[in-house]
Amino acid sequence: MIISESPVREFLSRLGTDLGRPRAVLCISAHWETDLPVISTAVEPETIYDFHGFPAELYQLTYPAPGAPGLAGRTSELLSMSGIECDISGSRGLDHGAWVPLMLMYPEADIPVTQLSVQSNRGPRWHLEIGRRLRPLRDEGVLILASGGAVHNLAYFTKGGSEVEGWAELFENWLVSVVESNEIERLVGYRDETEEGVLSHPRDEHYLPLLAAYGAGGEGSRGKTLHRGFMDGSLSMAAFAFS
């Protein structure tokens, strides 16, 4: 996405301007999984290359944004006030779920950013509640960036593939419809709703950030589709906003 032209690259390159400049960014990434919620307090988060077998050019890229230990502390406070036990990491950097979209959205890398992990063993409703506890951050100038994948089954990954798997397209259609009609219980119970959901997410981790974003939108928030499209045969690039 960073080094090749594509519709989603164009979309993300515009998104930072469309959203405006936040005071800081809290990224909830599918690529950091822990048993308890963990927040990074790193002052200078490193760029993590948590992928293998891609062009050498990618491993030369860096995103040297400053960390956001103050935001990490505020996030920990909000979760702890709600009785949610959490931990901190002083060394966790930015995985590609964070730095890839941010490099396109805010290429100057001058906005403080931190990450919050997901708990794949806790399921969608847990992450909806995590998001609800973080709702005050929206009024404090923080962009909550939920980074996952609307369809993410790497068994069907086809590098450069342009023919979209039928089940993947069906699930993206379902997801867009349910998000835009704000049917939260259907989003939570997506595995019971459709067989395509199980195919689209062999594990929950890439789906969970969506629920956190929905929860952070607050009561009465409405989902809006910002972008749709597929890459590499089955990977949905759908993006949503909740406000």
C-alpha positions as CSV (number, residue, x, y, z in Angstrom):
1,M,0.0,0.0,0.0
2,I,2.9,2.4,0.8
3,I,4.9,1.8,-2.3
4,S,2.3,0.9,-4.9
5,E,-0.5,3.1,-6.4
6,S,-4.0,1.9,-5.5
7,P,-7.4,3.4,-4.7
8,V,-6.9,2.8,-1.0
9,R,-3.5,4.5,-1.1
10,E,-5.2,7.6,-2.7
11,F,-8.0,7.4,-0.1
12,L,-5.6,7.4,2.9
13,S,-3.4,10.1,1.4
14,R,-6.5,12.4,1.5
15,L,-7.9,11.2,4.8
16,G,-5.6,13.2,7.0
17,T,-6.6,16.5,5.3
18,D,-10.3,15.5,5.4
19,L,-10.1,14.7,9.2
20,G,-7.9,17.6,10.1
21,R,-5.0,17.6,12.5
22,P,-5.6,15.9,15.9
23,R,-3.8,16.7,19.1
24,A,-2.6,13.0,19.2
25,V,-3.5,9.6,17.8
26,L,-4.5,6.5,19.7
27,C,-4.1,3.5,17.4
28,I,-5.9,0.2,18.2
29,S,-4.1,-2.2,16.0
30,A,-5.0,-5.9,15.2
31,H,-1.2,-6.5,15.1
32,W,-0.7,-6.2,18.9
33,E,-2.5,-8.9,20.8
34,T,-2.2,-9.3,24.6
35,D,-4.2,-11.0,27.4
36,L,-4.9,-7.6,29.1
37,P,-5.2,-4.2,27.5
38,V,-1.7,-2.8,27.2
39,I,-0.9,0.8,26.3
40,S,2.5,2.0,25.0
41,T,4.3,4.8,26.9
42,A,7.3,4.9,24.5
43,V,8.6,8.4,24.1
44,E,10.2,7.6,20.7
45,P,8.3,4.5,19.4
46,E,10.3,2.5,16.9
47,T,9.0,1.4,13.5
48,I,8.2,-2.3,13.7
49,Y,8.5,-4.4,10.6
50,D,6.1,-7.2,11.6
51,F,5.9,-8.8,8.2
52,H,8.0,-11.1,6.0
53,G,8.7,-11.7,2.4
54,F,7.9,-8.2,1.1
55,P,10.0,-5.9,-1.1
56,A,13.3,-4.7,0.6
57,E,12.1,-1.1,0.1
58,L,9.5,-1.5,2.9
59,Y,12.1,-2.4,5.5
60,Q,13.9,0.9,4.8
61,L,10.9,3.1,5.7
62,T,10.5,4.7,9.1
63,Y,7.8,6.7,10.8
64,P,9.6,8.7,13.5
65,A,6.5,10.2,15.1
66,P,6.9,11.2,18.8
67,G,5.2,9.0,21.4
68,A,2.3,10.1,23.5
69,P,3.0,9.0,27.1
70,G,0.5,11.6,28.3
71,L,-2.3,10.1,26.2
72,A,-1.2,6.6,27.3
73,G,-1.7,7.7,30.9
74,R,-5.1,9.2,30.1
75,T,-6.2,6.0,28.3
76,S,-5.0,3.9,31.3
77,E,-7.0,6.3,33.6
78,L,-10.2,6.0,31.6
79,L,-10.0,2.2,31.5
80,S,-9.1,1.9,35.2
81,M,-11.9,4.2,36.2
82,S,-14.3,1.7,34.6
83,G,-12.8,-1.3,36.4
84,I,-10.8,-2.5,33.4
85,E,-7.4,-3.8,34.4
86,C,-4.7,-2.7,32.0
87,D,-0.9,-2.6,31.8
88,I,1.7,-0.3,30.1
89,S,4.7,-1.0,27.9
90,G,7.6,1.5,27.8
91,S,9.2,-0.1,24.7
92,R,6.4,-1.0,22.3
93,G,6.8,0.7,19.0
94,L,4.4,1.2,16.0
95,D,3.5,-1.9,14.1
96,H,2.4,-1.8,10.5
97,G,-1.2,-1.5,11.5
98,A,-0.3,1.9,12.8
99,W,2.6,3.3,10.8
100,V,1.3,2.3,7.3
101,P,-1.9,4.3,7.4
102,L,-0.4,7.1,9.4
103,M,2.5,7.5,6.9
104,L,-0.1,8.2,4.3
105,M,-2.5,10.2,6.4
106,Y,0.1,12.4,8.2
107,P,3.4,12.0,6.4
108,E,5.2,14.7,8.4
109,A,5.2,12.2,11.4
110,D,4.9,15.1,13.8
111,I,1.7,14.1,15.6
112,P,2.2,12.2,18.9
113,V,0.9,8.6,18.6
114,T,0.6,5.6,20.9
115,Q,-1.0,2.2,20.6
116,L,-3.5,0.1,22.6
117,S,-3.5,-3.7,22.2
118,V,-6.4,-6.0,21.4
119,Q,-7.5,-9.1,23.3
120,S,-8.5,-11.7,20.8
121,N,-9.6,-14.0,23.6
122,R,-12.3,-11.5,24.8
123,G,-14.4,-11.1,21.6
124,P,-16.3,-8.2,20.0
125,R,-18.4,-7.1,23.0
126,W,-15.4,-6.6,25.1
127,H,-13.9,-4.3,22.5
128,L,-17.1,-2.4,22.1
129,E,-17.0,-1.7,25.9
130,I,-13.3,-0.7,25.7
131,G,-14.3,1.8,23.0
132,R,-17.1,3.2,25.1
133,R,-14.7,3.9,28.0
134,L,-12.5,5.8,25.6
135,R,-15.3,8.1,24.3
136,P,-14.0,11.2,26.3
137,L,-10.8,11.2,24.2
138,R,-12.8,12.4,21.2
139,D,-13.6,15.6,23.0
140,E,-9.9,16.0,23.9
141,G,-8.7,16.3,20.4
142,V,-7.6,12.6,20.0
143,L,-8.1,10.7,16.8
144,I,-8.9,7.0,17.6
145,L,-7.6,5.1,14.7
146,A,-8.9,1.5,14.6
147,S,-6.7,-0.5,12.3
148,G,-7.7,-4.0,11.2
149,G,-9.4,-5.5,8.2
150,A,-13.0,-5.9,7.1
151,V,-12.1,-9.1,5.4
152,H,-8.8,-10.8,6.4
153,N,-8.2,-14.4,5.5
154,L,-4.6,-14.9,4.3
155,A,-5.3,-18.4,3.1
156,Y,-7.0,-16.7,0.1
157,F,-4.3,-14.0,-0.3
158,T,-3.3,-13.7,-4.0
159,K,-0.6,-11.1,-4.6
160,G,-1.9,-8.7,-7.3
161,G,-5.1,-10.7,-7.7
162,S,-7.9,-8.7,-9.1
163,E,-10.7,-11.3,-8.9
164,V,-12.6,-10.9,-5.6
165,E,-13.7,-14.0,-3.8
166,G,-17.5,-14.1,-3.8
167,W,-17.8,-14.8,-0.1
168,A,-15.5,-11.9,0.7
169,E,-17.7,-9.5,-1.4
170,L,-20.8,-10.8,0.3
171,F,-19.4,-10.2,3.8
172,E,-18.2,-6.7,2.9
173,N,-21.7,-5.9,1.6
174,W,-23.2,-7.2,4.8
175,L,-20.8,-5.2,7.0
176,V,-21.4,-2.0,5.2
177,S,-25.2,-2.4,5.5
178,V,-25.0,-3.2,9.2
179,V,-22.6,-0.5,10.1
180,E,-24.6,2.2,8.2
181,S,-27.9,1.0,9.8
182,N,-26.2,1.0,13.3
183,E,-27.2,-2.5,14.2
184,I,-24.7,-3.0,17.0
185,E,-25.9,-6.4,18.2
186,R,-25.5,-7.8,14.7
187,L,-22.0,-6.5,14.5
188,V,-21.2,-8.1,17.9
189,G,-22.7,-11.4,16.8
190,Y,-21.3,-11.4,13.3
191,R,-20.2,-15.1,13.4
192,D,-23.8,-16.2,14.1
193,E,-25.2,-13.9,11.3
194,T,-23.4,-15.2,8.3
195,E,-21.2,-18.1,7.1
196,E,-19.2,-15.5,5.2
197,G,-18.2,-13.9,8.5
198,V,-16.4,-17.0,9.6
199,L,-14.6,-17.3,6.3
200,S,-13.7,-13.6,6.4
201,H,-12.2,-13.8,9.9
202,P,-10.7,-17.2,10.8
203,R,-9.7,-15.3,14.0
204,D,-11.3,-12.2,15.5
205,E,-8.2,-10.0,15.8
206,H,-8.7,-8.0,12.5
207,Y,-12.4,-7.5,13.3
208,L,-12.1,-6.3,16.9
209,P,-10.8,-2.7,16.2
210,L,-14.0,-2.0,14.4
211,L,-16.0,-2.6,17.6
212,A,-13.7,-0.4,19.6
213,A,-14.2,2.5,17.1
214,Y,-17.9,2.0,17.2
215,G,-17.9,2.2,21.0
216,A,-15.7,5.3,21.0
217,G,-18.2,7.0,18.7
218,G,-20.6,7.3,21.7
219,E,-24.3,6.9,22.2
220,G,-26.2,7.9,19.1
221,S,-23.1,7.8,16.9
222,R,-23.7,6.7,13.3
223,G,-21.5,4.7,11.1
224,K,-20.4,6.1,7.8
225,T,-18.6,4.3,5.0
226,L,-15.5,6.2,3.9
227,H,-14.0,3.8,1.4
228,R,-14.6,0.4,-0.2
229,G,-12.5,-1.9,-2.3
230,F,-10.4,-5.1,-2.4
231,M,-6.7,-5.9,-2.8
232,D,-4.9,-9.2,-3.5
233,G,-8.1,-11.2,-4.2
234,S,-9.7,-11.2,-0.8
235,L,-8.4,-8.3,1.5
236,S,-11.1,-5.7,2.0
237,M,-9.9,-2.2,2.3
238,A,-13.3,-0.9,3.6
239,A,-13.0,2.0,6.0
240,F,-15.6,3.5,8.3
241,A,-16.0,6.5,10.6
242,F,-18.2,6.7,13.7
243,S,-19.4,10.1,15.0
